[in-house]
Amino acid sequence: MNRIVVISFLYLAIIVGLFFYSFTQIDLSLTISRVPFLRDIITNFQHVGYFQRPLSTVLDLTFLILLHGFYLYFLWCAFKGKIKKHLVWKLILATTVILAFSYNAFSYDLFNYIFDAKILTHYQQNPYIHKALDYPGDPMLSFMRWTHREYPYGPIWLGLTVPLSYIGLNVFIPTFFLFKTLMAASFLGCVYFIGKIFQKVAPEREVFGLVFFGLSPLVLIESLVSAHMDIVMMFFALGAFYFLIHRKYIRAFVLLFLSIGIKFATVFLVPVFILLLFWQVSQRKIHWERLFFLAILLMSGAVIAASVRTTFQAWYLVEVLAFAVFLSYRYYILIPTIIISLFALGTYVPYLYTGNWDPPIPYYLLLLYIASYLISGISVGLLFVKGKLNGRA
């Protein structure tokens, strides 16, 4: 058994560890199972997460460090051509299956998605004008957050989630895993379209791109563990881009419309689609790097706009990474995305340790963000200067 296969098994062992760790964060008001044996096991996990916070924090940091270590190793193997595409896909598929059954450890947003659909399917009310607090007798309110807000997303997201609510019969556990399955399928769909786009524009970099996005700790945690809807939005956006480069315009713009109708952020991609369409219709040379760089800038703008409106959240970076992947071989893209993603995931550490987001934690998080930007800028600057000096030698 060669080294990379052994390391792949070790990596999956860490993924299994992350799966189990996620259950330490089960809300104390949420009863997952009434079977005494399972309930006792879950209680033991909760004890670690809520009553042994220093240990929980160390475990989280350990998983973060190890996942990023493996990630860098797989990126290096892909860069050197030492890992085959079929192995990368096996790792991605195995990781997806494992984490699709994890608990949404680092966010309560999944519960809001479920309840938003429940307002329509169970209470036969409009979630745009009704909120969770309007139903004080509902048991889900005991473990939810942000119960005071009305539905903030697009109608397409409601159209995707309402059927899951009906199929789950408004029973929490099956509905929970139906929503998780939607996120997992969307993640795999994103990886699929990324591979297909690479085959069209830069087939020699496909494996590196698959590793960059498909094994990114941030993408895995925010899309598969915490199960944020951004991965569904980006699935439609990447599908739209794939069909656009193949000149299947109706499918492309329908999928782009669906993406925008989920959370609105991908409306920032419209100039990219228009520019590519113009180049195609006028039969001009397509400058793929310029196009992808524009997409990165515009989606970064969407993240900044959302952060100014509310506050920055780690999962917003999924929107940028979905297009940064196509320039991931450039050091000025690769280095900042890895550093900023690592620091973004580190923002959960203070909460895990203290159990709250009260001051001065927001101040420390701000320092963490600034540090990630400074370290990224300095690293890129040093490599740029080194390249210039080597070019003169």
N, C-alpha and C positions, 0 to 999 in steps of 0.2 A: 504494500500500500504506500503510494508516494506521499510526500509531505503535504501537498496542497489538499489532498483528500482528508488526511488526518486533521489538518487545521480546519477544514470545512465542518467536520464532525464536532470539533471543539467549539466552533462558532455556533452551531445549532444547539449545543449544550447551553451556551449563554442565552440564546433565544428562549429556550425552555425555562431557564432561570428567570428571565424577564417576565415570561408568562406567569409563573408562580408568584413572583414579586407583585405583579399587578393586583393580586387578590388581597394584599395587605392594605390596600387603599379602599376597599369596599366600605361605603358609608355605613356608619354605625346604626342608622335608622333603616337600612335596607336589608330585608331578609331574602337571601338568595334561595335557600332551601329549608324546608321544615323537617327534613330527615335528620334525626338526632346525630348520626355519625358525621354527615356532611356539615351540619351546623356547627359541630364542635371543631372540625378542621378549619372552617372559615373563621370562627371566633379566634382561633390561635393565630391565623394570619392577621386578622384585624388587630390583635394585641401587639404585634410587631409594628404595624403601621401607625397606630394611635397612642400606644403606651410605651413603646420603646423607640422613640423617634430618632435618637442618635444612631441606633443600629440601622433603622430604616434608611436614614440619610446616607450612611456608609455603603449600604447595599446599592442604593440608587447610583451613587458616584462610581462604585465599582463596575456596575453594568455599563454606565456611560463610557468610562475609560476603556473597558474591554471591547465594547462594540465599536468604538472609534479606532481602536488598535487593529481589530480584524478588518475594518473598513479600509484603512490605509493599506493594509497588506494586500487585500483583494484588488485595490486600485493599482498598486505597484505590479501585481501579477498581470493585470489586464494591460497595463502600459508596456510590459515586457513580453507580452504574448504568451505567458505561462499558464493562463487559465482559459479553458474552452467555453464557448457560449453555452453548450448544453449543461455544463456544471453550474454556471452562473444561474441559469434558469431553474435548475434543481434547487439551488439554495434559495432563490426567490420564492419558488412555489412552497417549499417546506416552511420557510419563515412565515409566509402568508397564512398557511393552514394553522400553524401553531398560534400566531398572534390574533387570528380572527376570533379565537375563543377566549381571549384575555378579557380582563375587566378594564373599563375605561379609566385607568388609574389617575391620569393627570388632568382630567377635565370633566366637567358636568354637562357639557354641551349636548352630548348624546341624549341625555334625559330630556332636554328641551326639545330636541328634534322629535322624540317619541311623543311628548305631550302635545306639541303643536299639531301633529297629525291626529292625536286622540281627541282634541277639541272638535274636530270635524267628524271623525268616524264614530265617536262614542257620545259626545254631547250635541252633535248636529248643529254646531255653532261655527261662526267665521273666526279663525284664529287671527285675522288681521285687526279685528276689533275686540277680541276677547283674549284674556291672558290666564295663566295658570291660577293666579290668586282668585279668579272669579269662581273657582270650584274648590272651596276650602275643605270639602269632605273627601277629596281624592287622596288616596294613600301615597301617591307619587310625590306629593308636596313635601312629605317628611324628609326626602333625601334629594330634593332638587335645589338648584340655585337660580337666580335671575327669574324668579316667578312673577315679577312685577312688569315684565315687558310683553308687548304684543309681538306678533309674528314679524320678524325683520327681514325675511328672505324673499326671493322671487317666487312666482307661482309655479315654476317648473319643479322646484324642490318639493313643494307641496304635492305636485302631481306624481312625483317619484315615491314619496314616503307614505301617502295615504293608502295605496294598495298594500304596503307592508303592514300598516296598522290593521287593515281589514283581515289580512291573512293571519296575523298574529292573534286575532280575536280579542285584542286589547288585554291579553294576558302578558305580563311583563317579560318573563324570561324568553319565550319564543319571539316576541316582538324585538327584544333587545338583540338577539342573535340574528334576526332578519336584517336589522339595520347594520350590524357589524358585517354581515355578508355582503351587503351593498357596497360598503366601503372597501372590503377586501377585493371584490370583483372589479371595482373602479381602479384600485391600485394596480392590479394585474393588467387591466386594460390600458392604463397609462404606460406601463413598461412595454407592453406589446406595441403600441403606437410609436413609442420612442425608438424601439428597434426597427420598425418599418421605415420611419423617417430617416434614420441613419443609413439604412440600406439604399435609400434614394440619394442622399446628399453626401455621405461620407462613410461608405460601408466598412472601411478599414478601422473606424473608430467605434463601431457598434458595441463591441464587448465592453469597452471602457465606459461607454454611455450607460449600458445596462447596469454595470456595477455602481456607477456614480449615483444614479437615481434609485435603482431597485434595492440596493443594500445600504442606502443612506440611513444612519440611525435616526435622524430627524424625521425623514419621510415615514419610516417604519413606525416610530412611536406616535407621531401625530395622525397618521392615516389608519394604522391597523390597531394600535392600542387605544389611543384616545378617540379614534374614529371621527375625525372632523370632516365635514362635508366638502371642504376645499378639494379633496382628492377626486370627488365626483365631478365638480366643476371643471377641474383640469383634464379629466378623462374626455369630456366632450370637447374641450378646447384643443387637445392634442389630436383627437379624431378629426376635428374640423380642419386642422392644419394638414394632416396626412392626406385627406381627400382634396384639399386645395392644391397641394403640390402635384397631385395626379390629375388635376384639371376636372375634377368631379364637383362642379361648383354648387349645384343644388344641395348635395349632401353636406358639403363643407359649410355653407352658410346656415343650413338648418341646424347642424350640430353647434355652430358658434352661437346661434340664437338660443339653443337649449342651455349652453354653458352660461351665457349672460343671464338667462332667466332663473338661474339657481341662486346666484349671490351678487351678480352685477359687476364684480371686479374685472372679469375678462372683457368688458366693454373697452378697456384700455388697449386690447389687442386689435381692435378694428383697423387702426392705421397700418398695422403689419399686414393684415389680410388684403387691404386695399393696395398697398405697395406691391405685394407679390402678384396680385391679380393684374396690376398695371404692367409689370415686367413681363408677365406671361402673354397678355393680349398684344402688347407692342413688340413681342418677340425680342426683348432685350435680354442681355446677360443677367442672370440672377446672382446677386452677391449674397450668398448664404450667410457669411459671417456678419455682414452688416445687418441683415434681416434679423438674425438671432440676437445680435447685440441690441438692436432696437426693441425687440420683444422683452429682453431682460430689463432694459431701462423703463419701459412702460409698465411692466408688472411690478417693478420696484416702486414706481410711482403710485400704483394701486395700493401697495403695502403701506407706503408713507401716508397716503390719504386716509386709509382705514385706521392707522395708528394715531393720527392727529384727531380723528373723529372720536375715537374711544381711547385705546391704548395698544401698544404693540403686543402681539401674541406670537409665540414661536411658530404656530402652524401657518401663519401667513406666508412664511418662507417657502412652503410647498408650492405656492403660486409662482415664485421666482425660479425655484429649482427645476420646475417642469420645462423651462426653456433654457435655463443656464446649462442644462445637461448637454446641449448641442455645441457649447463652447467650452466644455469642461476640460478639454485638453490644453487650454490656455491657462498659464499659471495665474494670470490676473483675475481669472474666474474661479479656478479650482481652489486656490488658497483662501480667499475671502469666504467662499461658501462653506468650506469645512470649518474654519475658525468661528465664523458667526453662528453656524448651526450648532456647534458644540456649546458655545456660550449661551445660546438661546435655550437649549435643553437644560443648561445649568440654572436657569431662572426658577426651576421648580424646587431646587434644593432648599432655599430658605423656608418655603411653605412646608416641605416635608419635615424639616427640623423643628419649626415652631407651631405649625398647624394653623397659621393665619397669614394674611397679607398686610397686616397693620404696619404703620410707620415704626421704625425707619426702613422697613424692607423695600418699599418703592425707591427710596434713595439708593440703596445698595444695588438694586436691579439696574437703575440708570447708570451707575458706575460700571456695572458688568457689561452693559450694551456699549458704552463708550470705549471700554477696554478692548472689546472684540473688534470694533472699527479701527482703533489705533493700531492694534497688533496686526490686523489684516493689512492696513495701509503701509505700515513699516516693513512688513514681510515682503509685500509686492514691490515696494520701493527698493529694498536691498537687492532683490533678485533682478530688478531692472538695471540697477547700477552695475551689478556683477556681470550681467549680460553685455552691457556697453563696454566695460573694461576688458572682458574676454574678447570682444570683437576687435578691440584695438591692438590686442597682444599679437 
